Amino acid sequence: MMVVLIHAKPVMFEFLFKRSASKTAAPDPVVAEQAAASAQSASRRAEQVARAHAVAGDEAAAADFILSSEFADARLIAAEHVLSLPLLEKVHQAMRNTDRRVAKLMQGRIDLIRHQAAETQRAQASIDTAQRLLSDEKLSPNQVAELDRQWQVIKSTPELASAFAAARAALAPAWKRKCCCSAP
């Protein structure tokens, strides 16, 4: 005769089904400390984000804030207000290994400023070439065509474009006069 207990728990799994009645209702002190630290961190973050918005219009204050802030989002907000090349380079150097987003923003702005300076320099060189060609006695059509090709790839400011247009307009009659006079 064999007796089978259908609802009986095997002894070897008994530890899984035990419920501890000795658990306290008080929260764990470690969890409470973590919650307090998280709340404090959130309030510091909110305060620094507010300070980052407050530095709008003051580049030096924004750069100083970026260098002293511990929160990346606040640094990025303040970085939007830095525009001058010396401060961009200073912030980029400090943030290069710390905050990739701020460093990338600074590098992009530095590259843009340098590119604009190079374009301005190339435009000024083309204007100087046009002025020099005006006084050249052996002006050839190839020189004027080369000057026009150089100017086509330059993206310049309106002031430089108008200066080049004036020099180029003065160059056209001189070129025609020299070409027509040299013909037999």
LODOTOR-411456 format. One line per field, with one value per residue: residue number from 0; residue in one letter; x, y, z of N, C-alpha, C in turn. Coordinates in Angstrom, 3 decimals, decimal comma. Layout:
N
pos (NUM:...)
code (A:...)
nx (X:...)
ny (Y:...)
nz (Z:...)
cax (X:...)
cay (Y:...)
caz (Z:...)
cx (X:...)
cy (Y:...)
cz (Z:...)
end
This chain:
184
pos (0:1:2:3:4:5:6:7:8:9:10:11:12:13:14:15:16:17:18:19:20:21:22:23:24:25:26:27:28:29:30:31:32:33:34:35:36:37:38:39:40:41:42:43:44:45:46:47:48:49:50:51:52:53:54:55:56:57:58:59:60:61:62:63:64:65:66:67:68:69:70:71:72:73:74:75:76:77:78:79:80:81:82:83:84:85:86:87:88:89:90:91:92:93:94:95:96:97:98:99:100:101:102:103:104:105:106:107:108:109:110:111:112:113:114:115:116:117:118:119:120:121:122:123:124:125:126:127:128:129:130:131:132:133:134:135:136:137:138:139:140:141:142:143:144:145:146:147:148:149:150:151:152:153:154:155:156:157:158:159:160:161:162:163:164:165:166:167:168:169:170:171:172:173:174:175:176:177:178:179:180:181:182:183)
code (M:M:V:V:L:I:H:A:K:P:V:M:F:E:F:L:F:K:R:S:A:S:K:T:A:A:P:D:P:V:V:A:E:Q:A:A:A:S:A:Q:S:A:S:R:R:A:E:Q:V:A:R:A:H:A:V:A:G:D:E:A:A:A:A:D:F:I:L:S:S:E:F:A:D:A:R:L:I:A:A:E:H:V:L:S:L:P:L:L:E:K:V:H:Q:A:M:R:N:T:D:R:R:V:A:K:L:M:Q:G:R:I:D:L:I:R:H:Q:A:A:E:T:Q:R:A:Q:A:S:I:D:T:A:Q:R:L:L:S:D:E:K:L:S:P:N:Q:V:A:E:L:D:R:Q:W:Q:V:I:K:S:T:P:E:L:A:S:A:F:A:A:A:R:A:A:L:A:P:A:W:K:R:K:C:C:C:S:A:P)
nx (0,831:0,600:1,096:0,327:1,131:-0,361:-0,416:1,732:4,779:7,985:10,776:13,299:12,860:11,835:12,900:12,409:9,766:9,382:8,377:9,582:8,931:10,213:10,968:11,546:9,539:10,692:12,437:15,334:18,432:20,443:19,139:17,563:19,534:20,566:18,361:18,103:20,544:20,199:18,048:19,252:21,258:19,690:18,542:20,830:21,596:19,404:19,715:22,195:21,599:19,819:21,599:23,232:21,563:21,356:23,763:23,659:24,700:26,989:30,049:32,501:31,670:30,144:32,126:33,691:31,768:31,355:33,817:33,736:31,458:29,721:27,883:26,988:24,897:24,293:26,719:26,705:24,530:25,497:27,668:26,637:26,682:29,235:31,374:33,675:36,972:39,360:38,192:36,731:38,812:40,043:38,015:37,612:40,087:40,060:37,791:38,204:38,873:36,948:34,174:32,543:30,507:30,468:33,113:33,087:31,233:32,644:34,925:33,786:32,871:35,302:36,563:34,818:35,200:37,907:37,793:36,211:37,944:40,049:38,752:38,142:40,705:41,578:39,776:40,544:43,108:42,495:41,247:43,406:45,026:43,481:43,651:46,374:46,596:45,341:47,252:49,084:51,028:51,187:48,784:46,870:44,256:44,123:45,022:42,964:40,851:41,754:41,726:38,956:38,126:39,327:37,905:35,330:35,223:35,400:33,856:32,676:32,338:29,706:30,844:33,479:32,869:31,637:33,807:35,511:33,940:33,929:36,660:36,960:35,211:36,525:38,693:37,838:37,437:40,106:41,376:40,158:40,948:43,729:43,942:42,769:44,420:46,814:46,365:47,050)
ny (-1,142:2,034:5,325:8,377:11,664:14,374:17,178:17,749:19,290:18,838:18,123:19,066:21,422:23,155:25,486:27,420:28,024:29,076:31,735:34,626:35,852:37,614:39,953:43,414:46,334:48,746:50,929:50,187:51,510:52,129:52,363:54,569:56,539:56,590:57,532:60,082:61,206:61,130:62,899:65,246:65,523:65,924:68,385:70,019:69,764:70,979:73,565:74,255:74,114:76,234:78,306:78,070:78,928:81,533:82,778:83,760:85,764:86,691:85,947:85,374:84,696:82,468:80,734:80,394:79,175:76,772:75,536:75,038:73,567:70,579:69,062:67,683:68,436:71,037:72,266:72,088:73,720:76,211:76,380:77,105:79,836:80,759:82,376:83,719:83,386:83,041:82,236:80,021:78,277:77,956:76,706:74,430:73,130:72,495:70,854:68,749:66,074:65,613:66,302:65,315:66,295:69,095:69,687:68,975:70,825:73,211:72,771:72,681:75,324:76,691:75,737:76,817:79,599:79,809:78,935:80,928:83,090:82,307:82,298:85,013:86,034:84,901:86,149:88,815:88,632:88,082:90,475:92,210:91,182:91,832:94,621:94,924:93,927:95,938:97,910:96,636:96,457:94,521:93,063:90,162:88,192:85,696:86,074:87,581:85,789:83,733:85,060:85,460:82,772:82,059:83,725:82,687:80,405:81,382:82,205:85,025:87,983:90,458:93,037:92,608:91,355:93,410:95,136:93,600:93,411:96,058:96,428:94,536:95,505:97,839:96,715:95,535:97,537:98,368:96,057:95,554:97,850:97,534:95,170:95,774:97,788:96,518:94,980:94,419)
nz (0,000:-0,903:-0,127:-1,338:-1,279:-2,453:-2,266:-0,769:0,169:-1,064:0,964:0,286:-1,156:0,602:1,669:-0,245:-0,027:2,424:4,443:5,708:8,777:10,210:8,997:8,971:9,155:8,753:6,509:4,519:5,561:3,711:1,276:1,835:2,155:-0,430:-1,859:-0,746:-1,554:-4,302:-4,623:-3,723:-5,637:-7,914:-7,297:-7,247:-9,892:-11,208:-10,232:-11,357:-14,086:-14,251:-13,638:-15,875:-17,915:-17,087:-17,707:-20,231:-22,896:-21,644:-22,290:-20,960:-18,367:-19,016:-20,000:-17,683:-16,068:-17,461:-17,100:-14,392:-13,810:-12,859:-14,181:-17,247:-18,997:-18,174:-18,751:-21,544:-22,213:-21,362:-23,050:-25,472:-25,482:-25,846:-28,015:-28,945:-30,298:-28,573:-26,100:-26,947:-27,672:-25,174:-23,622:-25,183:-24,949:-22,216:-22,006:-23,689:-22,970:-21,131:-21,599:-24,271:-25,977:-25,542:-26,237:-28,933:-29,969:-29,445:-31,048:-33,593:-33,839:-33,680:-35,993:-37,923:-37,582:-38,270:-40,927:-42,094:-41,760:-43,418:-45,916:-46,133:-46,277:-48,703:-50,438:-50,148:-51,196:-53,874:-54,591:-54,299:-56,319:-58,558:-58,421:-58,837:-61,436:-62,836:-63,105:-64,625:-67,497:-69,404:-69,660:-69,937:-71,476:-70,305:-67,691:-66,566:-66,844:-65,175:-62,723:-62,476:-62,264:-59,837:-58,105:-58,242:-56,602:-54,099:-51,064:-49,967:-47,873:-48,193:-48,384:-49,292:-51,676:-53,114:-53,324:-54,907:-57,204:-58,038:-58,602:-60,603:-62,517:-63,201:-64,330:-66,705:-68,858:-69,081:-69,846:-72,319:-73,675:-73,750:-75,137:-77,581:-78,502:-78,930:-81,108:-84,629)
cax (0,000:1,441:0,364:0,897:0,671:-0,391:-0,136:2,856:5,968:9,182:11,618:14,462:12,481:11,123:13,469:11,821:8,399:9,324:8,229:10,203:8,073:11,083:11,317:11,102:8,784:11,515:13,183:16,772:19,107:21,231:18,194:17,167:20,668:20,641:17,251:18,435:21,630:19,613:17,261:20,199:21,897:18,704:18,391:22,062:21,529:18,429:20,312:23,243:20,944:19,314:22,773:23,704:20,687:21,557:24,999:23,427:25,188:28,276:30,907:33,497:30,964:29,766:33,334:34,028:30,763:31,624:35,003:33,489:30,229:29,887:26,834:27,235:23,808:24,460:27,878:26,299:23,674:26,367:28,578:25,948:26,885:30,645:31,528:34,963:37,993:40,196:37,414:36,424:40,003:40,247:37,013:37,873:41,254:39,674:36,726:38,536:38,816:35,919:32,807:32,672:29,554:30,940:34,348:32,713:30,632:33,720:35,769:33,034:32,885:36,683:36,775:34,037:35,878:39,143:37,422:35,785:39,143:40,785:37,991:38,340:42,079:41,614:39,039:41,388:44,198:41,941:41,050:44,749:45,465:42,747:44,244:47,695:46,404:44,961:48,458:49,972:51,039:51,071:47,586:46,396:42,936:44,293:45,130:41,618:40,062:42,231:41,195:37,527:38,010:39,663:36,839:34,120:35,238:35,507:32,616:33,134:31,343:29,198:31,764:34,575:32,308:31,452:35,145:36,003:33,135:34,416:37,980:36,765:34,583:37,579:39,641:37,280:37,823:41,560:41,735:39,711:41,771:45,060:43,834:42,456:45,565:47,916:46,013:47,615)
cay (0,000:3,197:6,564:9,490:12,989:15,207:18,576:17,842:19,923:18,055:18,720:19,747:22,745:23,822:26,825:28,344:28,346:29,680:33,178:35,120:36,746:38,490:41,155:44,628:47,262:49,946:50,885:49,952:52,810:52,370:52,832:55,921:57,417:56,733:58,386:61,449:61,661:61,341:64,132:66,355:65,646:66,509:69,814:70,677:69,793:72,008:74,867:74,538:74,379:77,607:79,187:78,007:79,811:82,905:83,358:84,151:87,087:86,966:84,839:85,042:83,983:81,155:79,900:80,038:78,221:75,480:74,943:74,663:72,790:69,131:68,407:67,830:69,172:72,454:72,742:72,227:74,906:77,388:76,399:77,770:81,279:81,096:82,614:84,301:82,365:82,688:81,471:78,719:77,433:77,657:75,720:73,189:72,477:71,955:69,857:67,748:64,726:65,567:66,353:65,190:67,156:70,479:69,771:68,924:72,117:74,201:72,505:73,098:76,789:77,093:75,453:77,780:80,901:79,719:78,837:82,261:83,935:81,896:82,785:86,461:86,252:84,582:87,199:90,009:88,369:88,239:91,913:92,768:90,756:92,650:95,961:94,823:93,745:97,231:98,674:95,786:96,882:93,339:92,352:89,194:87,631:84,536:86,552:87,980:84,551:83,045:85,830:85,135:81,389:82,087:84,386:81,858:79,416:82,084:82,649:86,204:88,880:91,410:94,166:92,174:91,076:94,688:95,650:92,840:93,789:97,365:96,227:93,766:96,414:98,738:95,895:95,208:98,502:98,378:94,853:95,760:98,895:96,991:94,129:96,409:98,589:95,645:94,303:95,147)
caz (0,000:-1,083:0,148:-2,111:-0,847:-3,654:-1,945:0,160:-0,377:-0,771:1,997:-0,273:-1,660:1,667:1,892:-1,203:0,339:3,754:4,498:6,927:9,542:10,980:8,240:9,647:8,331:8,568:5,256:4,598:5,648:2,502:0,268:2,229:1,849:-1,886:-2,276:-0,345:-2,426:-5,624:-4,559:-3,612:-6,946:-8,827:-6,987:-7,709:-11,356:-11,585:-9,917:-12,336:-15,372:-14,153:-13,750:-17,265:-18,687:-16,621:-18,251:-21,632:-23,227:-21,000:-22,715:-19,938:-17,299:-19,550:-20,042:-16,300:-15,603:-18,106:-16,483:-13,002:-13,662:-12,768:-14,947:-18,682:-19,645:-17,843:-19,522:-22,944:-22,308:-21,254:-24,203:-26,580:-25,375:-26,068:-29,446:-29,329:-30,548:-27,412:-25,118:-27,551:-27,555:-23,748:-23,207:-25,916:-24,338:-20,912:-22,115:-24,708:-22,407:-20,096:-22,119:-25,723:-26,689:-25,462:-27,023:-30,351:-30,281:-29,475:-32,215:-34,771:-33,920:-33,986:-37,419:-38,696:-37,520:-39,058:-42,341:-42,520:-41,855:-44,621:-47,070:-46,194:-46,736:-50,136:-51,143:-50,160:-52,141:-55,228:-54,811:-54,505:-57,653:-59,530:-58,373:-59,457:-62,878:-63,418:-63,448:-65,428:-68,900:-70,272:-69,216:-70,927:-71,160:-69,424:-66,314:-66,137:-66,721:-63,965:-61,596:-62,379:-61,755:-58,409:-57,357:-58,239:-55,523:-52,819:-50,433:-49,241:-47,299:-49,196:-48,552:-50,158:-53,002:-53,815:-53,645:-56,058:-58,374:-58,495:-59,215:-61,839:-63,476:-63,676:-65,092:-68,024:-69,903:-69,242:-70,609:-73,706:-74,269:-74,013:-76,165:-78,866:-78,937:-79,334:-82,367:-85,775)
cx (0,901:0,584:1,075:0,269:0,755:0,025:1,035:4,053:7,150:10,079:12,773:14,128:11,765:11,628:12,889:10,446:8,279:9,178:8,779:9,268:8,915:11,489:10,728:10,368:9,589:12,295:14,681:17,486:19,934:20,336:17,768:18,282:20,778:19,535:17,538:19,536:21,109:18,804:18,172:20,891:20,946:18,521:19,632:22,060:20,569:18,993:21,376:22,664:20,384:20,465:23,300:22,850:20,939:22,802:24,850:23,894:26,525:29,209:31,896:32,853:30,555:30,971:33,742:33,046:31,022:32,785:34,742:32,277:30,515:28,860:26,977:26,144:23,919:25,641:27,495:25,416:24,527:27,289:27,945:26,241:28,334:30,879:32,905:36,042:38,856:39,445:37,026:37,610:40,255:39,287:37,263:39,030:40,875:38,678:37,057:38,424:37,698:34,513:32,858:31,726:30,007:32,195:34,036:32,076:31,705:34,585:35,066:33,029:34,277:36,959:36,036:34,718:37,141:38,846:36,993:36,977:39,946:40,073:38,157:39,726:42,201:40,890:39,879:42,554:43,711:41,709:42,395:45,290:44,772:43,314:45,609:47,572:45,989:46,186:49,439:49,879:50,847:49,912:47,108:45,016:43,032:44,376:43,759:40,738:40,468:41,719:39,709:37,308:38,318:38,514:35,588:34,089:35,300:34,120:33,004:31,970:30,860:30,146:32,897:34,072:32,103:32,798:35,721:35,241:33,594:35,768:37,845:36,122:35,608:38,568:39,135:37,641:39,332:41,998:41,356:40,581:43,150:45,016:43,590:43,641:46,695:47,612:46,572:46,597)
cy (1,238:4,443:7,703:10,779:13,941:16,651:18,730:18,457:19,039:18,827:19,513:21,125:23,574:25,254:27,856:28,835:28,974:31,184:33,634:36,117:37,759:39,757:42,371:45,526:48,534:49,835:50,710:51,308:53,132:52,923:54,269:56,921:57,652:57,648:59,849:62,022:61,951:62,635:65,354:66,599:66,292:67,998:70,597:70,807:70,892:73,405:75,232:74,784:75,802:78,609:79,208:78,898:81,276:83,553:83,778:85,583:87,441:85,791:84,414:84,264:82,588:80,222:79,473:79,015:76,832:74,779:74,473:73,753:71,292:68,365:68,725:68,634:70,674:73,045:72,975:73,456:76,171:77,505:77,067:79,269:81,705:81,209:83,135:83,220:82,052:81,861:80,104:77,771:77,025:76,561:74,387:72,428:71,822:70,804:68,710:66,322:64,564:65,430:66,404:66,129:68,613:70,647:69,779:70,242:73,199:74,013:72,927:74,608:77,320:76,883:76,459:79,149:80,883:79,645:80,203:83,198:83,593:82,380:84,296:86,792:85,970:85,644:88,469:89,836:88,520:89,708:92,589:92,402:91,583:94,067:95,976:94,682:95,041:98,025:97,868:96,195:95,710:92,466:91,415:88,675:86,434:84,962:86,935:86,745:83,779:83,755:85,526:83,724:81,336:82,678:83,515:80,870:80,061:82,481:83,817:86,992:89,849:92,598:93,796:91,879:92,371:95,307:94,914:93,233:95,133:97,226:95,498:94,638:97,399:97,992:95,627:96,245:98,530:97,188:95,030:96,797:98,355:95,929:94,756:97,210:97,711:94,909:95,097:95,824)
cz (0,000:-0,902:-0,591:-1,598:-2,051:-3,335:-1,000:-0,545:-0,075:0,180:1,379:-0,855:-0,598:1,885:0,918:-0,767:1,715:3,621:5,829:7,592:10,297:10,211:8,936:8,656:8,045:7,261:5,518:4,647:4,395:1,398:0,579:1,913:0,342:-2,405:-1,926:-1,234:-3,829:-5,659:-4,487:-4,955:-7,952:-8,553:-7,412:-9,225:-11,822:-11,334:-10,948:-13,726:-15,376:-14,271:-15,179:-18,157:-18,322:-17,217:-19,709:-21,853:-22,609:-21,272:-21,640:-18,793:-17,762:-19,580:-18,640:-15,745:-16,184:-17,419:-15,060:-12,806:-13,637:-13,603:-16,430:-19,378:-19,383:-18,612:-20,976:-23,149:-22,261:-22,463:-25,415:-26,602:-25,588:-27,569:-29,849:-29,374:-29,324:-26,368:-25,660:-27,398:-26,109:-23,279:-23,908:-25,289:-23,012:-21,027:-23,059:-24,177:-21,382:-20,659:-23,644:-26,472:-26,689:-26,306:-28,519:-30,798:-30,397:-30,720:-33,499:-34,940:-34,239:-35,465:-38,298:-38,722:-38,363:-40,553:-42,877:-42,664:-43,108:-45,884:-47,233:-46,719:-48,238:-50,961:-51,233:-51,123:-53,585:-55,561:-55,071:-55,882:-58,731:-59,571:-59,058:-60,973:-63,567:-63,871:-64,303:-66,897:-69,847:-69,803:-70,317:-70,520:-70,218:-67,962:-65,764:-65,946:-65,467:-62,709:-61,393:-61,838:-60,264:-57,593:-57,256:-57,082:-54,144:-52,337:-49,527:-48,667:-48,380:-49,435:-49,497:-51,568:-53,783:-54,178:-54,851:-57,323:-58,933:-59,189:-60,545:-62,914:-64,039:-64,558:-66,512:-69,092:-70,140:-70,081:-72,081:-74,414:-74,642:-75,100:-77,540:-79,403:-79,438:-80,632:-83,544:-86,621)
end
